[in-house]
Amino acid sequence: MGRLDGKVAIISGGARGQGEAEVRLFTAEGAKVVFGDVLHDQGEAVAADVGPDAHYLPLDVTDPKAWQAAVAETTRRYGPPNVLVNNAGVLLFGVSMVDTTLEDYMRVININQVGVFLGMKYTVPAMIEGGAGSIVNISSTNGITGYGGTVAYTASKFAVRGMTKNAALELGKHGIRVNSIHPGGVETPMTAPETLGDAITDEARDQVYAMLPLGRAAQPVEIARLAAYLASDDSSYSTGSEFIADGGMLSGVVNPEV
Ligand SMILES: NC(=O)c1ccc[n+]([C@@H]2O[C@H](COP(=O)([O-])OP(=O)(O)OC[C@H]3O[C@@H](n4cnc5c(N)ncnc54)[C@H](O)[C@@H]3O)[C@@H](O)[C@H]2O)c1
């Protein structure tokens, strides 16, 4: 018996990082998973490795038609989705507000914010038909507080936190719960030195993690476990809530003398 037996999940951005960890954990816990991404080779490779309980399809979260196709394919293959994890996202880091171009700002908003809206908009009708569901929206600690040099990302993640509450208010009567997850630093390709380039030195990044109460970044599976909890019936009385997994980042500042 798995904790996610009977669950049919759609996961966006599942080709790598936290999304991949969710695909692997959810199927191990008994769920059937359809996942999408814009990294097709990596997505296909993950699906082949996981086996028949997971199916990869191309899903650019900014494309309404791709969402409609993903919901239709999920329903055809495994039945109507009763779990949605809006995980896909991009980071724009280390750029001041004044230097952020409108084009870059809109790209981040389109993927991180509009993508979550579209995911819920097109998945919810099928969930209502199925009679129940759980939606997990991946925000960030940047959805709760600011971090200099991330204006577009922070705006998008605050929006995800807000629309989660709106959706929870509308969908409770259909037996659908909607919650947000707020990870702190997680070791994925998004935060790897190759991706961040000159935006932060290795020393500065290590220092940020060292200052946390837990003194380290998270591994992707540590966020996936929280997503699995929210997807499962173990979290049956939680909706419209914020679930933080940040190594203590938001609790304040450690005093190294004490
Ligand atoms: N890594 C962190 O420290 C951290 C912290 C807080 C929140 N998050 C959030 O967690 C989520 C997962 O990020 P991650 O850390 O695994 O990063 P990641 O870059 O490894 O994974 C993000 C995935 O989203 C996909 N993606 C990007 N644009 C897409 C689009 N238009 N359509 C579909 N898929 C798209 C990417 O191809 C990638 O596979 C994101 O929403 C991110 O903002 C990450």
Ligand as a Chemical Component Dictionary entry (heavy atoms), coordinates in Angstrom:
data_LIG
# 
_chem_comp.id                   LIG 
_chem_comp.type                 NON-POLYMER 
_chem_comp.pdbx_formal_charge   0 
_chem_comp.three_letter_code    LIG 
# 
loop_
_chem_comp_atom.comp_id 
_chem_comp_atom.atom_id 
_chem_comp_atom.alt_atom_id 
_chem_comp_atom.type_symbol 
_chem_comp_atom.charge 
_chem_comp_atom.model_Cartn_x 
_chem_comp_atom.model_Cartn_y 
_chem_comp_atom.model_Cartn_z 
_chem_comp_atom.pdbx_ordinal 
LIG N1  N1  N 0  16.014 25.560 -6.336  1  
LIG C1  C1  C 0  15.630 26.424 -5.404  2  
LIG O1  O1  O 0  16.449 26.861 -4.571  3  
LIG C2  C2  C 0  14.181 26.846 -5.313  4  
LIG C3  C3  C 0  13.781 27.529 -4.171  5  
LIG C4  C4  C 0  12.455 27.913 -4.044  6  
LIG C5  C5  C 0  11.557 27.596 -5.038  7  
LIG N2  N2  N 1  11.966 26.924 -6.147  8  
LIG C6  C6  C 0  10.954 26.616 -7.152  9  
LIG O2  O2  O 0  10.863 25.216 -7.285  10 
LIG C7  C7  C 0  10.394 24.876 -8.598  11 
LIG C8  C8  C 0  11.305 23.829 -9.206  12 
LIG O3  O3  O 0  12.589 24.391 -9.427  13 
LIG P1  P1  P 0  13.946 23.553 -9.369  14 
LIG O4  O4  O 0  14.705 24.056 -8.216  15 
LIG O5  O5  O -1 13.661 22.109 -9.474  16 
LIG O6  O6  O 0  14.653 24.121 -10.697 17 
LIG P2  P2  P 0  15.012 23.422 -12.090 18 
LIG O7  O7  O 0  15.472 24.535 -12.953 19 
LIG O8  O8  O 0  15.898 22.277 -11.864 20 
LIG O9  O9  O 0  13.603 22.850 -12.587 21 
LIG C9  C9  C 0  12.606 23.671 -13.143 22 
LIG C10 C10 C 0  11.980 22.909 -14.291 23 
LIG O10 O10 O 0  10.966 23.753 -14.880 24 
LIG C11 C11 C 0  11.088 23.617 -16.286 25 
LIG N3  N3  N 0  10.515 24.747 -17.008 26 
LIG C12 C12 C 0  11.028 25.982 -17.189 27 
LIG N4  N4  N 0  10.216 26.711 -17.983 28 
LIG C13 C13 C 0  9.174  25.900 -18.307 29 
LIG C14 C14 C 0  8.013  26.087 -19.095 30 
LIG N5  N5  N 0  7.753  27.234 -19.743 31 
LIG N6  N6  N 0  7.128  25.050 -19.186 32 
LIG C15 C15 C 0  7.386  23.882 -18.563 33 
LIG N7  N7  N 0  8.471  23.645 -17.817 34 
LIG C16 C16 C 0  9.359  24.659 -17.688 35 
LIG C17 C17 C 0  12.594 23.505 -16.513 36 
LIG O11 O11 O 0  12.895 23.013 -17.811 37 
LIG C18 C18 C 0  13.004 22.586 -15.398 38 
LIG O12 O12 O 0  12.927 21.235 -15.758 39 
LIG C19 C19 C 0  10.360 26.206 -9.367  40 
LIG O13 O13 O 0  9.044  26.704 -9.380  41 
LIG C20 C20 C 0  11.259 27.099 -8.553  42 
LIG O14 O14 O 0  10.964 28.463 -8.744  43 
LIG C21 C21 C 0  13.260 26.547 -6.314  44 
# 
loop_
_chem_comp_bond.comp_id 
_chem_comp_bond.atom_id_1 
_chem_comp_bond.atom_id_2 
_chem_comp_bond.value_order 
_chem_comp_bond.pdbx_ordinal 
LIG N1  C1  SING 1  
LIG C1  O1  DOUB 2  
LIG C1  C2  SING 3  
LIG C2  C3  SING 4  
LIG C2  C21 DOUB 5  
LIG C3  C4  DOUB 6  
LIG C4  C5  SING 7  
LIG C5  N2  DOUB 8  
LIG N2  C6  SING 9  
LIG N2  C21 SING 10 
LIG C6  O2  SING 11 
LIG C6  C20 SING 12 
LIG O2  C7  SING 13 
LIG C7  C8  SING 14 
LIG C7  C19 SING 15 
LIG C8  O3  SING 16 
LIG O3  P1  SING 17 
LIG P1  O4  DOUB 18 
LIG P1  O5  SING 19 
LIG P1  O6  SING 20 
LIG O6  P2  SING 21 
LIG P2  O7  DOUB 22 
LIG P2  O8  SING 23 
LIG P2  O9  SING 24 
LIG O9  C9  SING 25 
LIG C9  C10 SING 26 
LIG C10 O10 SING 27 
LIG C10 C18 SING 28 
LIG O10 C11 SING 29 
LIG C11 N3  SING 30 
LIG C11 C17 SING 31 
LIG N3  C12 SING 32 
LIG N3  C16 SING 33 
LIG C12 N4  DOUB 34 
LIG N4  C13 SING 35 
LIG C13 C14 SING 36 
LIG C13 C16 DOUB 37 
LIG C14 N5  SING 38 
LIG C14 N6  DOUB 39 
LIG N6  C15 SING 40 
LIG C15 N7  DOUB 41 
LIG N7  C16 SING 42 
LIG C17 O11 SING 43 
LIG C17 C18 SING 44 
LIG C18 O12 SING 45 
LIG C19 O13 SING 46 
LIG C19 C20 SING 47 
LIG C20 O14 SING 48 
# 
